[in-house]
Amino acid sequence: MTSNKKYIYAFIITALIFGTALVISNYVSKKKLAEISTIENRLSLDILSSETQYSLLEETSCKNVSSTSLSQELGDLSDKVAAAESQYGADDPRVVSLKQYYSLLEIKDYLLMKSITAKCGTNPTFILYFYSNQGDCPDCQKTGYVLDALHDQYPDLRIYSFDYNLDEEAIGTLERIYNVSDNLPALVINGDPYYGFRSLSDLESSVPALKRLATTATTTSASR
């Protein structure tokens, strides 16, 4: 009888542990979904704001076009997507959906700004950055840091980053248009592809568009 009681107690304890673990797991899952939904809602509002700005910019005169306002908007969205990816994992289906939506918004901004700057006769520098975060691109993170430094130095740069492995046909179309291979990291600067890690000084000295920016910045600084 005593032996049977031990088995019963062991069964009850095991059931309690399993039940507690199940309840905690369900709670964590629900909390995770709620947090992602909150991020999605915030992202949707930011996207609506950006798309409204795009429509306004299409109708505005050249003198009213700001080359940096939309960059800031996209930067804020990028931070939210990166936070969701870091917290929930790159493979989470809803995180993937957020990245796809954000990537489409980037492409829309890229096409719109190319159209506006062509209409206004300006000649900005566009950088398309293709990366991978699946562990098969050890230099991708370093390249990201270089691009951050580059943008800090030249705020008018238009830099767009795309996950090369993201299942989004529009990104695939971009890759085909510019003949981007899987030799990552890859940069497409004003239509010309560059592969592998490049330091800030290397980019400024070897890429014509960036070389012009560096020269102009040096000349401007010297004249002050």
Secondary structure by P-SEA (a helix, b strand, c coil): caaaaaaaaaaaaaaaaaaaaaaaaaaaaaaaaaaaaaaaaaaaaaaaaaaaaaaaaaacccccccccaaaaaaaaaaaaaaaaaaacccccaaaaaaaaaaaaaaaaaaaaaaaaaaaabbbbbbbbbbbbccccccaaaaaaaaaaaaaaaccccbbbbbccccccaaaaaaaaaacccccccccccccccccccccaaaaacccaaaaaaaaaaaaaaaac
